Amino acid sequence: MRNRSTIRFVLGTAALLTAGACADLDVTNPNNPDIKRALASGEDVKNIAISTVNSWYLAATYLEPYMMLSVTADAGAANFGNFGMRFNNLEPRAPYVNNSAGGDRAVTESPWNFNYGTLGAANDVLIAIANGVEVPGGTTDKYKALAQFTQAASLANIAILFDKGFVVDETTTGATPEFKPYTEVSTAAMAKWDALISALNGKSETYDVADIPIAAGPLTSAMLARAANTMAARTMVYTARTPAENAAVNWAKVVSYAEKGLSGTSGAGAPYDFTVVGDNNNWYSYIAFYGDEPTWLRVDMRVINLMDPSSPAKFTGTIPPAATSADARLDSDFQFHGAVIGDPARGIYMQSPYSHKRYRFHARTSPSSATGPVPYVLQAENDLLWAEGLIRTNGNLATAASLINKTRVGRGNLPPATAADGAATLLNHIVYERSIDLLNSSGVELMDGRRYDKIQAGTIRHLPVPAKELEILRLPIYTFGGVGLPDKMVADAIVHAARNIDGIKSRVGAGRSAQIQR
């Protein structure tokens, strides 16, 4: 039983081969083909390297944990039992129920299994290359770079989401790895980003747009380097759990990465949005698929209140007048329905008459559902990380203001920010811009909420290792969250009344449409 946990690290490739592009990876299936057969040729290495990009992207935009993280950060609003939304959105906040038989188990199991499945496959590619397998046409380094990207990105996701994890790469031996705190996992991810960025320097490869459908594509080495720089900046910043940790980030290094990132003025190639063209089959974002679907997720009134302070910051049970704002995005990105969804008995604070419509074309009931250019990381996200770094390092405030104004003025038609506003006001502008312009893109709502301390007392700041994993390893089950218990480990996690048990079963194979759990 003990080896079954760590087997995911050596069966990553087999899992991808078996599952194809399906997001529901079974990374512990002992019937999958062994690694040596799966990576026997250079063509195998190429195909698996490409597959890891798809599996990483699906994991990074998946239902769990991002739907739950949105509502618990008071960005989204829903009281349905699916995807961990209801019980992790209670007021006052309750501990996350870390139970291998619980209805919300996928909140931890999905990101844990999917990211480690991708990591295992990326490691397998790198092992095969290190052992002398070459991709035809002298393109070994080209596809090695993809595996390096997904290796770093998977480790980064674990560091950002979980309190601890395993650090495994192509050099890890067969011994059972030990848990490392999220800070060490983040450090390991950063080393991988740096290695990739260095390896891409001077390269001029181009990837087939049919394999990696970037809207600004075809993807090139220069574009991949820009993405890696932005991802490195994200990893550093989003690892922070508190304002103190946020202040301790090496912001000068963040600036250095962002300057060469997706919107940067340094580095090769033109700036671009990391936007994927959905095909309703292998590529799609669940964050937009459900996040912009008004029958599933609404926008928390807290967000509307940011744009119109006269609107209530929490739904009161009475439909308020339609909000008005000088911010043009209230009309372009949001919809006032004049009605709410969900059962008010579950908490009217989980309801809202507003939805997000910026990516409605990708949403569940749209005629173009799961298709079209849907963003993962926008240039705006890089701009705002860059601007924050400049402010926090006493850098050029005029440059910071100009970066903020790309969305503040460019999309919001608001008065321009200036250096004369001062550091504190500019930081407030950044918090605002991130809340409005990054909504339902890359799932950063809780990451911002915790580092800015904008979340409710008792809100979970990171996820525990899944109970199923702990049971296999014969380790104590623990959890986080709950009023009076913030940031504190809770032994023998409580179990709610088995509501939703086996409820979250509708996945890609069932057409990506779940049934609402009322």
C-alpha positions as CSV (number, residue, x, y, z in Angstrom):
1,M,0.0,0.0,0.0
2,R,2.8,2.4,0.8
3,N,4.3,2.3,-2.7
4,R,1.0,3.0,-4.3
5,S,1.2,6.7,-3.3
6,T,4.6,7.3,-4.8
7,I,3.9,5.2,-7.9
8,R,2.4,8.3,-9.5
9,F,5.9,9.7,-9.8
10,V,7.0,6.9,-12.0
11,L,3.8,6.3,-13.9
12,G,3.2,9.8,-15.1
13,T,3.9,9.0,-18.7
14,A,1.8,5.8,-18.7
15,A,-1.1,7.8,-17.2
16,L,-1.0,10.3,-20.0
17,L,-0.8,7.6,-22.6
18,T,-3.8,5.8,-21.2
19,A,-5.9,8.9,-20.5
20,G,-5.0,10.8,-23.7
21,A,-6.2,14.4,-23.3
22,C,-8.9,13.6,-20.8
23,A,-8.5,15.7,-17.6
24,D,-9.6,12.8,-15.4
25,L,-6.1,11.2,-15.2
26,D,-5.7,7.9,-13.3
27,V,-2.1,8.3,-12.3
28,T,-2.1,5.1,-10.1
29,N,-3.4,2.5,-12.6
30,P,-1.1,-0.5,-12.3
31,N,-2.3,-1.7,-15.7
32,N,-0.8,1.2,-17.6
33,P,2.2,0.5,-19.9
34,D,5.6,0.7,-18.3
35,I,7.8,3.7,-18.8
36,K,10.4,2.0,-20.9
37,R,7.9,0.9,-23.5
38,A,6.1,4.3,-23.4
39,L,9.3,6.2,-24.1
40,A,11.1,3.7,-26.3
41,S,11.6,6.1,-29.2
42,G,12.2,9.8,-29.9
43,E,8.7,10.1,-31.3
44,D,7.3,8.8,-28.0
45,V,9.3,11.4,-26.2
46,K,8.0,14.1,-28.4
47,N,4.4,13.1,-28.1
48,I,4.6,12.8,-24.3
49,A,6.3,16.2,-24.0
50,I,3.5,17.8,-26.0
51,S,0.9,15.9,-23.9
52,T,2.3,17.3,-20.7
53,V,1.5,20.8,-21.8
54,N,-2.1,19.9,-22.3
55,S,-2.4,18.0,-19.0
56,W,-0.7,20.9,-17.2
57,Y,-3.1,23.4,-18.7
58,L,-6.2,21.4,-17.9
59,A,-5.0,21.0,-14.3
60,A,-4.3,24.7,-14.0
61,T,-7.8,25.7,-15.1
62,Y,-9.8,22.8,-13.6
63,L,-12.9,22.7,-11.5
64,E,-11.2,21.8,-8.3
65,P,-9.8,23.6,-6.6
66,Y,-10.4,26.8,-8.5
67,M,-14.2,27.1,-8.3
68,M,-14.0,26.6,-4.5
69,L,-11.1,29.1,-4.2
70,S,-13.1,31.7,-6.1
71,V,-16.1,31.6,-3.7
72,T,-14.0,31.3,-0.5
73,A,-12.1,34.4,-1.6
74,D,-15.4,36.2,-2.1
75,A,-14.8,36.7,-5.8
76,G,-17.4,34.2,-7.0
77,A,-20.7,33.5,-5.3
78,A,-22.6,30.2,-5.3
79,N,-24.2,27.9,-2.7
80,F,-24.4,24.7,-4.8
81,G,-22.7,21.7,-3.4
82,N,-20.5,21.0,-6.4
83,F,-16.8,21.5,-6.6
84,G,-16.5,22.3,-2.9
85,M,-18.3,25.6,-3.3
86,R,-21.0,25.4,-0.6
87,F,-19.3,24.1,2.6
88,N,-16.1,26.1,2.0
89,N,-18.1,29.2,1.6
90,L,-20.0,29.1,4.9
91,E,-20.1,32.1,7.2
92,P,-18.5,31.9,9.6
93,R,-15.9,29.9,7.8
94,A,-15.6,26.2,8.7
95,P,-12.6,23.9,8.3
96,Y,-12.1,22.2,5.0
97,V,-13.3,18.6,5.4
98,N,-10.3,16.5,4.5
99,N,-11.9,13.1,4.2
100,S,-11.2,10.4,1.5
101,A,-14.9,9.6,1.4
102,G,-16.2,13.1,1.7
103,G,-18.1,15.0,-0.9
104,D,-15.5,17.7,-1.2
105,R,-12.5,15.4,-1.5
106,A,-11.8,16.4,-5.1
107,V,-10.9,19.9,-3.9
108,T,-7.5,18.4,-2.9
109,E,-7.4,15.2,-4.8
110,S,-7.8,16.7,-8.3
111,P,-5.0,19.3,-8.1
112,W,-2.7,16.9,-6.2
113,N,-3.2,13.9,-8.6
114,F,-3.3,16.0,-11.8
115,N,-0.2,18.1,-11.1
116,Y,1.8,15.1,-9.9
117,G,0.6,13.1,-12.9
118,T,1.9,15.8,-15.2
119,L,5.1,16.2,-13.2
120,G,5.7,12.4,-13.4
121,A,5.3,12.4,-17.2
122,A,7.6,15.5,-17.6
123,N,10.2,13.8,-15.4
124,D,10.0,10.6,-17.6
125,V,10.6,12.7,-20.7
126,L,13.7,14.2,-19.1
127,I,14.9,10.8,-17.9
128,A,14.6,9.4,-21.4
129,I,16.5,12.2,-22.9
130,A,19.2,12.0,-20.3
131,N,19.5,8.3,-21.1
132,G,20.2,9.0,-24.8
133,V,16.8,8.9,-26.5
134,E,16.8,11.5,-29.3
135,V,13.8,13.1,-31.0
136,P,14.1,12.9,-34.8
137,G,15.3,15.9,-36.8
138,G,17.6,17.2,-34.2
139,T,14.7,18.5,-32.2
140,T,15.5,16.9,-28.8
141,D,16.1,20.2,-27.1
142,K,12.9,21.7,-28.5
143,Y,10.7,19.1,-26.8
144,K,12.9,18.9,-23.7
145,A,12.0,22.5,-23.2
146,L,8.3,21.6,-23.0
147,A,9.0,19.0,-20.4
148,Q,11.1,21.5,-18.4
149,F,8.2,24.0,-18.6
150,T,5.6,21.5,-17.3
151,Q,8.0,20.2,-14.7
152,A,8.5,23.7,-13.3
153,A,4.8,24.6,-13.7
154,S,3.6,21.5,-11.9
155,L,5.9,22.0,-8.9
156,A,4.8,25.7,-8.8
157,N,1.2,24.7,-8.7
158,I,1.9,22.3,-5.8
159,A,3.8,25.1,-3.9
160,I,1.0,27.7,-4.5
161,L,-1.9,25.4,-3.6
162,F,-0.7,23.0,-0.8
163,D,1.0,23.4,2.5
164,K,3.6,20.8,1.6
165,G,4.4,18.4,-1.2
166,F,7.0,16.1,-2.7
167,V,9.9,17.5,-4.7
168,V,10.7,15.0,-7.4
169,D,12.5,15.4,-10.7
170,E,14.4,13.4,-13.2
171,T,17.2,12.8,-10.7
172,T,15.1,11.5,-7.9
173,T,15.9,7.9,-6.9
174,G,13.4,5.2,-6.2
175,A,13.3,5.9,-2.4
176,T,10.1,7.3,-1.0
177,P,10.3,11.1,-1.1
178,E,9.8,13.2,2.0
179,F,7.3,16.0,2.3
180,K,8.8,19.5,2.0
181,P,7.1,22.7,3.1
182,Y,5.6,24.9,0.4
183,T,8.5,27.3,0.6
184,E,10.9,24.5,-0.4
185,V,8.7,23.3,-3.2
186,S,8.5,26.8,-4.5
187,T,12.3,27.1,-4.3
188,A,12.6,23.9,-6.3
189,A,10.1,25.2,-8.9
190,M,12.1,28.5,-9.2
191,A,15.3,26.5,-9.9
192,K,13.5,24.7,-12.7
193,W,12.2,28.0,-14.2
194,D,15.7,29.5,-14.1
195,A,17.1,26.4,-15.8
196,L,14.5,26.6,-18.6
197,I,14.9,30.3,-19.1
198,S,18.7,29.8,-19.5
199,A,18.2,26.8,-21.9
200,L,15.8,28.9,-24.1
201,N,18.3,31.7,-24.5
202,G,19.1,32.1,-28.2
203,K,16.8,29.2,-29.3
204,S,14.5,29.7,-32.3
205,E,12.2,26.7,-32.4
206,T,8.6,26.9,-33.5
207,Y,5.9,24.5,-32.2
208,D,2.9,23.2,-34.3
209,V,-0.2,25.2,-33.4
210,A,-2.2,22.0,-33.7
211,D,-0.2,20.7,-30.8
212,I,-0.2,23.8,-28.6
213,P,-3.0,26.1,-29.8
214,I,-1.8,29.5,-28.5
215,A,-4.0,32.3,-30.0
216,A,-0.9,34.4,-30.7
217,G,0.9,31.3,-32.1
218,P,2.5,29.4,-33.4
219,L,4.4,29.2,-30.1
220,T,8.1,29.9,-30.5
221,S,11.1,29.5,-28.1
222,A,11.0,33.3,-27.5
223,M,7.3,33.1,-26.6
224,L,7.9,30.1,-24.3
225,A,10.7,32.1,-22.6
226,R,8.3,35.0,-22.0
227,A,5.8,32.7,-20.5
228,A,8.4,31.1,-18.3
229,N,9.5,34.5,-17.0
230,T,6.0,35.4,-16.1
231,M,5.4,32.0,-14.5
232,A,8.5,32.5,-12.5
233,A,7.3,35.9,-11.3
234,R,3.9,34.3,-10.4
235,T,5.5,31.5,-8.5
236,M,7.5,33.9,-6.3
237,V,4.5,36.1,-5.6
238,Y,1.7,33.6,-5.2
239,T,3.7,31.4,-2.8
240,A,3.1,34.1,-0.2
241,R,0.3,33.2,2.3
242,T,0.2,36.4,4.3
243,P,1.0,40.1,3.9
244,A,4.3,39.5,5.8
245,E,5.3,36.8,3.4
246,N,4.2,39.0,0.5
247,A,6.4,41.8,1.8
248,A,9.3,39.4,2.1
249,V,9.2,38.3,-1.6
250,N,12.3,39.3,-3.6
251,W,10.4,41.9,-5.5
252,A,13.5,43.1,-7.4
253,K,13.7,39.6,-8.8
254,V,10.0,39.7,-9.7
255,V,10.7,42.9,-11.6
256,S,13.5,41.2,-13.5
257,Y,11.3,38.3,-14.5
258,A,8.3,40.5,-15.4
259,E,10.5,42.8,-17.6
260,K,11.1,39.7,-19.8
261,G,7.6,38.3,-19.3
262,L,4.5,38.2,-21.4
263,S,4.2,42.0,-21.5
264,G,7.9,42.8,-21.0
265,T,10.1,45.3,-22.8
266,S,13.2,43.1,-22.6
267,G,13.8,39.7,-24.1
268,A,13.2,38.3,-27.6
269,G,9.9,38.2,-29.4
270,A,6.8,40.3,-29.1
271,P,4.6,40.5,-26.0
272,Y,1.5,38.4,-26.1
273,D,-1.4,37.0,-23.9
274,F,-1.0,33.4,-22.9
275,T,-4.4,32.6,-24.4
276,V,-5.4,29.1,-25.5
277,V,-7.9,28.5,-28.3
278,G,-10.5,26.1,-26.9
279,D,-11.7,23.2,-29.1
280,N,-14.4,21.7,-26.9
281,N,-12.4,18.5,-26.8
282,N,-8.8,18.6,-25.6
283,W,-8.3,22.3,-24.8
284,Y,-10.7,24.4,-22.7
285,S,-10.8,26.3,-19.4
286,Y,-13.2,25.1,-16.7
287,I,-12.5,28.4,-14.9
288,A,-14.3,30.2,-17.7
289,F,-16.6,27.3,-18.6
290,Y,-18.3,27.5,-15.2
291,G,-17.0,30.8,-13.9
292,D,-18.8,32.8,-16.6
293,E,-21.9,30.6,-16.6
294,P,-24.6,32.6,-14.9
295,T,-26.6,29.6,-13.9
296,W,-23.7,28.2,-11.9
297,L,-21.5,31.0,-10.6
298,R,-22.2,34.6,-9.8
299,V,-19.9,37.5,-8.9
300,D,-19.7,38.2,-5.2
301,M,-21.2,41.6,-4.3
302,R,-17.9,42.5,-2.7
303,V,-16.4,42.8,-6.3
304,I,-19.4,44.9,-7.4
305,N,-18.9,47.1,-4.4
306,L,-15.4,47.9,-5.4
307,M,-16.7,49.4,-8.6
308,D,-19.7,51.0,-7.1
309,P,-19.3,51.7,-3.3
310,S,-23.0,52.5,-3.1
311,S,-23.9,48.9,-3.9
312,P,-23.9,46.6,-0.8
313,A,-20.7,44.6,-0.3
314,K,-22.9,41.6,0.6
315,F,-26.2,40.5,-0.7
316,T,-28.9,41.2,1.8
317,G,-31.8,39.2,0.4
318,T,-33.3,42.2,-1.5
319,I,-32.3,42.9,-5.1
320,P,-30.4,46.2,-5.0
321,P,-30.6,48.8,-7.8
322,A,-28.3,48.1,-10.7
323,A,-24.9,49.4,-9.9
324,T,-23.3,52.3,-11.7
325,S,-19.6,53.1,-12.1
326,A,-17.1,55.2,-13.9
327,D,-15.4,52.0,-14.6
328,A,-16.4,50.9,-18.1
329,R,-15.8,47.3,-17.2
330,L,-18.9,47.2,-15.0
331,D,-20.9,47.2,-18.3
332,S,-18.4,45.3,-20.5
333,D,-17.5,42.5,-18.1
334,F,-20.4,42.1,-15.8
335,Q,-24.2,41.4,-16.2
336,F,-26.9,42.5,-13.8
337,H,-29.7,39.9,-13.8
338,G,-32.1,41.4,-11.3
339,A,-32.4,38.0,-9.7
340,V,-30.3,35.5,-7.8
341,I,-29.7,31.7,-8.0
342,G,-29.5,29.1,-5.4
343,D,-31.4,28.3,-2.2
344,P,-31.5,31.4,0.2
345,A,-31.8,28.9,3.1
346,R,-28.2,28.0,2.5
347,G,-27.1,31.6,3.1
348,I,-28.1,34.7,1.2
349,Y,-24.5,35.9,1.5
350,M,-23.7,33.2,-1.1
351,Q,-26.1,34.8,-3.6
352,S,-25.7,37.7,-6.1
353,P,-27.7,39.2,-9.0
354,Y,-24.4,39.8,-11.0
355,S,-22.4,37.5,-13.2
356,H,-19.2,37.7,-15.2
357,K,-19.6,37.8,-18.9
358,R,-16.2,38.7,-20.3
359,Y,-15.6,35.1,-21.3
360,R,-19.3,34.1,-21.7
361,F,-18.5,32.8,-25.2
362,H,-16.6,29.9,-23.5
363,A,-19.3,29.2,-20.9
364,R,-21.3,26.1,-20.4
365,T,-24.5,27.1,-22.1
366,S,-23.0,29.3,-24.8
367,P,-23.4,28.2,-28.4
368,S,-19.6,28.3,-28.6
369,S,-19.1,26.6,-25.3
370,A,-15.5,25.6,-24.5
371,T,-14.2,27.1,-27.7
372,G,-12.5,30.3,-28.8
373,P,-9.4,32.1,-27.4
374,V,-9.8,31.9,-23.6
375,P,-7.0,33.4,-21.4
376,Y,-4.8,31.7,-18.9
377,V,-2.3,34.4,-18.1
378,L,-2.9,37.8,-19.6
379,Q,-0.3,40.5,-20.3
380,A,-2.2,42.5,-17.6
381,E,-1.2,39.9,-15.0
382,N,2.4,40.4,-15.8
383,D,2.0,44.2,-15.9
384,L,0.5,44.3,-12.5
385,L,3.2,42.0,-11.0
386,W,5.8,44.2,-12.6
387,A,4.2,47.4,-11.2
388,E,3.8,45.9,-7.8
389,G,7.5,45.0,-7.8
390,L,8.5,48.5,-8.8
391,I,6.5,50.0,-6.0
392,R,7.7,47.6,-3.4
393,T,11.3,48.2,-4.3
394,N,11.0,52.0,-4.3
395,G,11.4,51.8,-8.1
396,N,10.1,54.1,-10.8
397,L,6.5,55.0,-9.8
398,A,5.8,56.7,-13.1
399,T,6.6,53.3,-14.9
400,A,4.4,51.5,-12.3
401,A,1.6,53.9,-13.0
402,S,1.9,53.5,-16.8
403,L,1.6,49.7,-16.3
404,I,-1.5,50.0,-14.1
405,N,-3.0,52.4,-16.7
406,K,-3.0,49.7,-19.4
407,T,-6.1,48.2,-17.8
408,R,-7.2,51.1,-15.6
409,V,-7.5,53.5,-18.5
410,G,-7.3,51.1,-21.5
411,R,-10.2,49.0,-20.4
412,G,-11.8,50.9,-17.5
413,N,-11.7,54.4,-18.9
414,L,-10.8,55.6,-15.4
415,P,-8.6,58.6,-14.6
416,P,-4.9,57.8,-15.1
417,A,-2.8,56.8,-12.1
418,T,0.3,58.9,-11.7
419,A,3.5,58.9,-9.8
420,A,2.1,61.7,-7.7
421,D,-0.5,59.3,-6.3
422,G,2.2,57.8,-4.2
423,A,3.1,54.2,-3.4
424,A,0.1,53.4,-1.1
425,T,-2.5,54.6,-3.6
426,L,-0.8,52.9,-6.5
427,L,-0.8,49.6,-4.5
428,N,-4.5,50.1,-3.9
429,H,-5.0,50.6,-7.7
430,I,-3.2,47.3,-8.3
431,V,-5.4,45.4,-5.8
432,Y,-8.4,46.9,-7.6
433,E,-7.2,46.1,-11.1
434,R,-6.3,42.5,-10.2
435,S,-9.8,42.0,-8.7
436,I,-11.6,43.3,-11.8
437,D,-9.3,42.5,-14.8
438,L,-8.0,39.1,-13.8
439,L,-11.3,37.6,-12.7
440,N,-11.9,34.1,-14.0
441,S,-8.7,33.9,-16.0
442,S,-5.9,32.2,-14.1
443,G,-7.5,31.4,-10.7
444,V,-5.6,33.9,-8.6
445,E,-8.4,35.1,-6.4
446,L,-7.4,33.3,-3.2
447,M,-3.7,33.9,-3.8
448,D,-4.4,37.6,-3.9
449,G,-6.8,37.4,-1.0
450,R,-4.4,35.8,1.3
451,R,-1.3,37.9,0.5
452,Y,-3.3,41.1,0.7
453,D,-5.3,39.9,3.7
454,K,-8.6,40.5,2.0
455,I,-10.2,37.2,2.9
456,Q,-12.6,36.5,5.8
457,A,-11.3,35.2,9.1
458,G,-10.9,31.5,9.1
459,T,-10.7,31.2,5.3
460,I,-8.4,28.4,4.2
461,R,-5.0,29.8,3.0
462,H,-3.8,26.7,1.4
463,L,-4.9,23.1,1.0
464,P,-3.8,20.1,3.1
465,V,-2.4,17.0,1.5
466,P,-5.4,14.8,0.4
467,A,-6.7,12.5,3.1
468,K,-6.4,9.6,0.7
469,E,-2.7,10.2,0.2
470,L,-2.2,10.5,4.0
471,E,-4.1,7.3,4.6
472,I,-1.9,5.4,2.1
473,L,1.2,6.8,3.8
474,R,-0.3,6.0,7.2
475,L,0.1,9.6,8.3
476,P,-2.3,11.7,10.4
477,I,-5.1,13.4,8.6
478,Y,-5.2,17.2,9.1
479,T,-6.9,20.2,7.6
480,F,-7.0,24.0,7.6
481,G,-9.5,26.8,8.0
482,G,-12.3,27.6,10.3
483,V,-13.0,30.6,12.5
484,G,-10.7,30.5,15.5
485,L,-8.5,28.0,13.7
486,P,-6.9,30.0,10.8
487,D,-3.5,28.8,9.7
488,K,-3.6,26.0,12.3
489,M,-3.5,22.3,11.7
490,V,-6.6,20.5,12.8
491,A,-6.2,16.8,13.6
492,D,-8.9,14.2,12.8
493,A,-10.8,16.5,10.5
494,I,-14.5,16.7,11.0
495,V,-16.8,15.0,8.6
496,H,-20.0,16.6,7.5
497,A,-23.1,14.4,6.9
498,A,-21.7,12.7,3.8
499,R,-23.6,15.2,1.7
500,N,-22.4,15.3,-1.8
501,I,-20.6,11.9,-1.4
502,D,-19.7,10.6,-4.8
503,G,-21.4,13.7,-6.1
504,I,-18.7,15.2,-8.2
505,K,-18.5,12.6,-10.9
506,S,-19.5,14.4,-14.0
507,R,-16.2,15.1,-15.8
508,V,-14.9,15.4,-19.3
509,G,-16.2,11.9,-20.3
510,A,-19.7,13.1,-19.4
511,G,-19.6,16.1,-21.6
512,R,-18.1,18.5,-19.0
513,S,-21.6,19.4,-17.6
514,A,-22.2,18.6,-14.0
515,Q,-25.6,18.3,-12.3
516,I,-26.2,21.0,-9.7
517,Q,-26.3,19.6,-6.2
518,R,-29.1,21.3,-4.4
